[in-house]
Amino acid sequence: MINVQFYLLNICTMTKTQLIAHLADQLGVSKKLAAELVNTFIDAIIAGVKKQGEVRIQGFGTFKASKRKAREGVNPQNPKQKIKIPAMNVVTFKAGSEFKSAVK
């Protein structure tokens, strides 16, 4: 198992570049290979959600496509003005049990 805890405790947010550098360091591979791994992982999740509507990674969580209904909103620059927000597809993430317990 890779020791991610110490690394993650030292930063507030992790960028894709930082994730790639961390994987390269932990796995002893080049940053180019680590970038390919990260990009392939992301592409697989996107393709799975697009095709099947859901990608579930046991213990980590579920990425799911859902439809958001059209609704009426407020223009933040002019709060008196109402605007129509169209219906759209969105992706949600629900953390898995292992992820939730690790964060607690």
N, C-alpha and C positions, 0 to 999 in steps of 0.2 A: 504494500500500500504506500502511496506517495504521501509524504508529509506536507500537506497543504496548509495546515493550521498556522504554523509560525509565519509563513509568508503572508497569509491573508490578514493576520493580526496587525501587520505593519502598514496596511493601506486601507483607506476608506472605501474606495471603489476600484474595480479592476477593469482596465480597458482590454480590448482584444489584443493589442500589442503586448501588454503586460502578461496576459494569459499565455500567449505564444512563447514569450521569453521564459516564463516559469516552467512551462511544459518542456521546452528545449533543455533547460537546466536540470529538471528532475529526471527526465528520461535519457539524458546524455545524447541527444540528437541535435541536428542543426536547427536553426530557427526556421529555415526554409521548409524542412520536413514537418516541424511543429505547426507551422502556418497551414500547410496542406492538410494536416490532421484536423485542425480547428475548422478550417473552411469546409472540409468534407463533412464534418459533423453538423455544422450549421446548414449546409446544403441538404443533407439527408433529412433534417428536421423540417425544413421548409417544404421539400418535395413530399414528405409524408403527410404533413398537414394539408397541403394543397390537394393531394390525391385521396386521402382517406378521412380527412377532417380532424384527425387526432393522432398524436404520437405520445405513447406512454413509455417512460423509462423507469423501470422498477426501482423504487426507493428514492428516486430523484424527483420525478414529477410528470405532469401531463401538459402538453401543449395542445390546445384545442381551438379550432375555428368555430366561430359562432356569428350569428347575424345580429346586428344592433338595429333596432327599429328607428325609423325617422322620428325626429322630435323637434320641438321648438326650444330654442335657446335664447340667450341674451348676448348682444354685442358687447364685449368687454370695454370697447372704446366709447360706446354710447349705451349705457345700461337701460335707457328707455326704449331702445330699438330692439324689437324681437327679430330673430333670424330663424330660418328653417335649416335644420341640420339633416342632411339626407341619410337614408338607411345605408349601412355599410357592413362589410365583413371585418371582423376583428379577431385577433389571436389572444387567447388568455392562457395563463400558466397557473396551474395548481400544484403546489409543492407536495411531494410524496412524504410518507411517514418518516423515513430515515432522515430526509432533509429537514423536516419540521423539528424532529427531536434533536438534531445536531445544532440547530439555531437556538433552541430554548436555553 
